[in-house]
Amino acid sequence: MVRVKHLILDVLKPHQPNGLAFASALAEKCPDCHIKYTVVEVDEKTESVILSIAGDNIRFEIIEEAISTMGASIHSIDEVEVVGTDPAA
């Protein structure tokens, strides 16, 4: 079994919800995660942001669904850290 420990995602999102609400909504879906939200570009209707998500066992599909629900989309997965676990443990 593999656990995801850290993700860096390039995300395109509308201006609303704002960064605080967006990051807070993600943290609610992934309670053991630390979310860092960094704006890298702003245009008239959207923002490009880098999300750094760290946790003990990040469930990507839950994060992906939450991002989509807020009207945003993942452009790319820029960094991943995973750890394997001993199946006998």
Contact map, one row per residue, 1 for C-alpha under 8 A:
11100000000000000000000000000000000000000000000000000000000000000000000000000000000111100
11110000000000000000000000000000000000000000000000000000000000000000000000000000011110000
11111000000000000000000000000000000000000000000000000001110000000000000000000000011110000
01111110000000000000000000000000000000000000000000000011111000000000000000000001111000000
00111110000000000000000000000000000000000000000000000111110000000000000000000001111000000
00011111000000000000000000000000000000000000000000011110010000000000000000000011110000000
00011111100000000000000000000000000000000000000000111100000000000000000000001111100000000
00000111110000000000000000000000000000000000000001111000000000000000000000001111000000000
00000011111000000000000000000000000000000000000001110000000000000000000001111110000000000
00000001111100000000000000000000000000000000000111100000000000000000000001111100000000000
00000000111110000000000000000000000000000000000111100000000000000000000111110000000000000
00000000011111000000000000000000000000000000011110000000000000000000000111100000000000000
00000000001111110000000000000000000000000000011110000000000000000000001110000000000000000
00000000000111111000000000000000000000000000111000000000000000000000001100000000000000000
00000000000011111100000000000000000000000000111000000000000000000000000000000000000000000
00000000000011111100000000000000000000000000000000000000000000000000000000000000000000000
00000000000001111111110000000000000000000000000000000000000000000000010000000000000000000
00000000000000111111110000000000000000000000000000000000000000000000000000000000000000000
00000000000000001111111000000000000010000000000000000000000000000000000000000000000000000
00000000000000001111111100000000000000000000000000000000000000000000000000000000000000000
00000000000000001111111110000000000000000000000000000000000000000000000000000000000000000
00000000000000001111111111000000000000000000000000000000000000000000010000000000000000000
00000000000000000011111111100000001110000000000000000000000000000000000000000000000000000
00000000000000000001111111110000000000000000000000000000000000000000000000000000000000000
00000000000000000000111111111000000000000000000000000000000000000100000000000000000000000
00000000000000000000011111111100001000000000000000000000000000100110000000000000000000000
00000000000000000000001111111111111000000000000000000000000000000000000000000000000000000
00000000000000000000000111111110000000000000000000000000000000000000000000000000000000000
00000000000000000000000011111110000000000000000000000000000001100100000000000000000000000
00000000000000000000000001111111100000000000000000000000011001100000000000000000000000000
00000000000000000000000000111111100000000000000000000000000000000000000000000000000000000
00000000000000000000000000100111110000000000000000000011000000000000000000000000000000000
00000000000000000000000000100111111000000000000000001111010000000000000000000000000000000
00000000000000000000000000100001111100000000000000011110000000000000000000000000000000000
00000000000000000000001001100000111110000000000000111100000000000000000000000000000000000
00000000000000000000001000000000011111000000000001111000000000000000000000000000000000000
00000000000000000010001000000000001111100000000011110000000000000000000000000000000000000
00000000000000000000000000000000000111110000000011100000000000000000000000000000000000000
00000000000000000000000000000000000011111100001111000000000000000000000000000000000000000
00000000000000000000000000000000000001111100001111000000000000000000000000000000000000000
00000000000000000000000000000000000000111110001110000000000000000000000000000000000000000
00000000000000000000000000000000000000111111111100000000000000000000000000000000000000000
00000000000000000000000000000000000000001111111000000000000000000000000000000000000000000
00000000000000000000000000000000000000000111110000000000000000000000000000000000000000000
00000000000001100000000000000000000000000111111000000000000000000000000000000000000000000
00000000000111100000000000000000000000000111111100000000000000000000000000000000000000000
00000000000111100000000000000000000000111110111110000000000000000000000000000000000000000
00000000011110000000000000000000000000111100011111000000000000000000000000000000000000000
00000000011110000000000000000000000011111000001111100000000000000000000000000000000000000
00000001111000000000000000000000000111110000000111110000000000000000000000000000000000000
00000011111000000000000000000000001111000000000011111000000000000000000000000000000000000
00000111100000000000000000000000011110000000000001111100000000000000000000000000000000000
00000111000000000000000000000000111100000000000000111110000000000000000000000000000000000
00001110000000000000000000000000111000000000000000011111010000000000000000000000000000000
00011100000000000000000000000001110000000000000000001111110000000000000000000000000000000
00111000000000000000000000000001100000000000000000000111110000000000000000000000000000000
00111000000000000000000000000000000000000000000000000011111000000000000000000000000000000
00111100000000000000000000000100100000000000000000000111111100000000000000000000000000000
00010000000000000000000000000100000000000000000000000000111111100000000000000000000000000
00000000000000000000000000000000000000000000000000000000011111110000000000000000000000000
00000000000000000000000000000000000000000000000000000000001111111000000000000000000000000
00000000000000000000000000001100000000000000000000000000001111111100000000000000000000000
00000000000000000000000001001100000000000000000000000000001111111110000000000000000000000
00000000000000000000000000000000000000000000000000000000000111111111000001000000000000000
00000000000000000000000000000000000000000000000000000000000011111111100000000000000000000
00000000000000000000000011001000000000000000000000000000000001111111110000000000000000000
00000000000000000000000001000000000000000000000000000000000000111111111111000000000000000
00000000000000000000000000000000000000000000000000000000000000011111111110000000000000000
00000000000000000000000000000000000000000000000000000000000000001111111100000000000000000
00000000000000001000010000000000000000000000000000000000000000000111111100000000000000000
00000000000011000000000000000000000000000000000000000000000000000011111110000000000000000
00000000001111000000000000000000000000000000000000000000000000000011111111000000000000000
00000000001110000000000000000000000000000000000000000000000000000011001111100000000000000
00000000111100000000000000000000000000000000000000000000000000010010000111111000000000000
00000000111100000000000000000000000000000000000000000000000000000000000011111000000000000
00000000111000000000000000000000000000000000000000000000000000000000000001111100000000000
00000011110000000000000000000000000000000000000000000000000000000000000001111111000000000
00000011110000000000000000000000000000000000000000000000000000000000000000011111000000000
00000111100000000000000000000000000000000000000000000000000000000000000000001111100000000
00011111000000000000000000000000000000000000000000000000000000000000000000001111110000000
00011110000000000000000000000000000000000000000000000000000000000000000000000011111000000
01111100000000000000000000000000000000000000000000000000000000000000000000000001111100000
01111000000000000000000000000000000000000000000000000000000000000000000000000000111110000
11100000000000000000000000000000000000000000000000000000000000000000000000000000011111000
11100000000000000000000000000000000000000000000000000000000000000000000000000000001111101
10000000000000000000000000000000000000000000000000000000000000000000000000000000000111111
10000000000000000000000000000000000000000000000000000000000000000000000000000000000011111
00000000000000000000000000000000000000000000000000000000000000000000000000000000000001111
00000000000000000000000000000000000000000000000000000000000000000000000000000000000011111
